[in-house]
Amino acid sequence: MSAFSIVVAADQASGIGLKGGLPWRLRKDMAFFANVTSTVPATTTSTTHSSSDIQRVNACIMGRRTWESIPAKFRPLVNRFNVIVSRDPHYLDDKPEKNNPMVALATSFQSALELAETYQRPRQATETTSPSGSAILIERVFLIGGGQLYTEGIESAACQHIFLTRIHTTVECDAFFPAIQESDYTVLPSKDAHSFLQNYVQDSIEEGTIVEGAYHYEYTVYNRI
Ligand SMILES: NC(=O)c1ccc[n+]([C@@H]2O[C@H](COP(=O)([O-])OP(=O)(O)OC[C@H]3O[C@@H](n4cnc5c(N)ncnc54)[C@H](OP(=O)(O)O)[C@@H]3O)[C@@H](O)[C@H]2O)c1
């Protein structure tokens, strides 16, 4: 089963969503999300298979409601392999993304991880093609929401990191992030989290409290113990 990381933005009460959408609009956090989920590691054990024909991408696993919360013009998430989790095996049948090779459907979270793993195997890299016609090799795997999927994913021993944007306020929400058990995860001190993130994305990341409009927030990192 693929190791994976959770990416989430939550308020002080662990609220993450309202009426099928995000309760806030945080431009910098959206860019941070895109950076974390799109960046493929510079060096990897897969480099022996890095022919120019192979497109190395990360996978984003998400619940069906989260998929539907993404505006149509922004989905599938570009340069990422999108895995939608729904109990309906025919969910994509009448959708425009049905034949998009960067979109897949899984009927359980477990099978979403297994699907991602098959694309991580080098021999599979030549067995699927991206829209540009090149083969796909999945590098990192992310669980990007929503509340239902996070609740299942956080329990998994395969969850290595939680990248949690903590918003220092409480707003009305109807979807929530589950409690992070201290016995399972340890939060990095803020300096260490910042170094970890910069190394993870090989890019500079804003440090400390970020202010956007009325919102104050910071990027935090939890690692599985
Ligand atoms: N703040 C953040 O970082 C963040 C991130 C992502 C999402 N969100 C927000 O979170 C909210 C959506 O979260 P949500 O909890 O309502 O929904 P969700 O987790 O995105 O999706 C729930 C759907 O996933 C499928 N599903 C869930 N568990 C499953 C399982 N074990 N096996 C198979 N399918 C399963 C079901 O689809 P079917 O009904 O089709 O079977 C279910 O209705 C939205 O408001 C969104 O904006 C926030």
The ligand as a MOL file (V3000), in Angstrom:
LIG
                    3D

  0  0  0     0  0            999 V3000
M  V30 BEGIN CTAB
M  V30 COUNTS 48 52 0 0 0
M  V30 BEGIN ATOM
M  V30 1 N -10.1840 22.8130 4.2810 0
M  V30 2 C -9.6960 21.8360 3.5280 0
M  V30 3 O -8.4650 21.6350 3.4670 0
M  V30 4 C -10.6220 20.9690 2.7300 0
M  V30 5 C -10.0990 19.9790 1.8920 0
M  V30 6 C -10.9840 19.1920 1.1830 0
M  V30 7 C -12.3450 19.3750 1.3230 0
M  V30 8 N -12.8080 20.3500 2.1340 0 CHG=1
M  V30 9 C -14.2380 20.5460 2.3370 0
M  V30 10 O -14.7820 19.3690 2.9200 0
M  V30 11 C -16.1320 19.2390 2.4940 0
M  V30 12 C -16.3090 17.8700 1.8540 0
M  V30 13 O -16.0470 16.8730 2.8370 0
M  V30 14 P -17.1240 15.7020 3.1370 0
M  V30 15 O -16.7050 15.0170 4.3820 0
M  V30 16 O -18.4920 16.2800 3.0620 0 CHG=-1
M  V30 17 O -16.9930 14.7780 1.8660 0
M  V30 18 P -15.7490 14.0030 1.2060 0
M  V30 19 O -14.9690 13.2770 2.2380 0
M  V30 20 O -15.0260 14.9200 0.2900 0
M  V30 21 O -16.5280 12.9960 0.2470 0
M  V30 22 C -17.4690 12.1250 0.7960 0
M  V30 23 C -17.8440 11.1110 -0.2580 0
M  V30 24 O -16.7320 10.2460 -0.4880 0
M  V30 25 C -17.1900 8.9420 -0.7130 0
M  V30 26 N -16.7190 8.0860 0.3690 0
M  V30 27 C -16.4610 8.4380 1.6630 0
M  V30 28 N -16.0100 7.3670 2.3370 0
M  V30 29 C -15.9740 6.3490 1.4610 0
M  V30 30 C -15.5900 4.9830 1.5680 0
M  V30 31 N -15.1460 4.4560 2.7110 0
M  V30 32 N -15.6950 4.2030 0.4790 0
M  V30 33 C -16.1300 4.7130 -0.7000 0
M  V30 34 N -16.5080 6.0090 -0.8680 0
M  V30 35 C -16.4280 6.8030 0.2160 0
M  V30 36 C -18.7040 9.0040 -0.7410 0
M  V30 37 O -19.0590 9.2890 -2.0850 0
M  V30 38 P -20.4480 8.7820 -2.7250 0
M  V30 39 O -21.5200 9.4810 -1.9830 0
M  V30 40 O -20.3450 9.1700 -4.1730 0
M  V30 41 O -20.4750 7.2790 -2.5370 0
M  V30 42 C -18.9860 10.1810 0.1610 0
M  V30 43 O -20.2330 10.8050 -0.0610 0
M  V30 44 C -16.3940 20.3700 1.5150 0
M  V30 45 O -16.9960 21.4550 2.2090 0
M  V30 46 C -15.0080 20.7540 1.0560 0
M  V30 47 O -14.9300 22.1040 0.5970 0
M  V30 48 C -11.9690 21.1430 2.8440 0
M  V30 END ATOM
M  V30 BEGIN BOND
M  V30 1 1 1 2
M  V30 2 2 2 3
M  V30 3 1 2 4
M  V30 4 1 4 5
M  V30 5 2 4 48
M  V30 6 2 5 6
M  V30 7 1 6 7
M  V30 8 2 7 8
M  V30 9 1 8 9
M  V30 10 1 8 48
M  V30 11 1 9 10
M  V30 12 1 9 46
M  V30 13 1 10 11
M  V30 14 1 11 12
M  V30 15 1 11 44
M  V30 16 1 12 13
M  V30 17 1 13 14
M  V30 18 2 14 15
M  V30 19 1 14 16
M  V30 20 1 14 17
M  V30 21 1 17 18
M  V30 22 2 18 19
M  V30 23 1 18 20
M  V30 24 1 18 21
M  V30 25 1 21 22
M  V30 26 1 22 23
M  V30 27 1 23 24
M  V30 28 1 23 42
M  V30 29 1 24 25
M  V30 30 1 25 26
M  V30 31 1 25 36
M  V30 32 1 26 27
M  V30 33 1 26 35
M  V30 34 2 27 28
M  V30 35 1 28 29
M  V30 36 1 29 30
M  V30 37 2 29 35
M  V30 38 1 30 31
M  V30 39 2 30 32
M  V30 40 1 32 33
M  V30 41 2 33 34
M  V30 42 1 34 35
M  V30 43 1 36 37
M  V30 44 1 36 42
M  V30 45 1 37 38
M  V30 46 2 38 39
M  V30 47 1 38 40
M  V30 48 1 38 41
M  V30 49 1 42 43
M  V30 50 1 44 45
M  V30 51 1 44 46
M  V30 52 1 46 47
M  V30 END BOND
M  V30 END CTAB
M  END
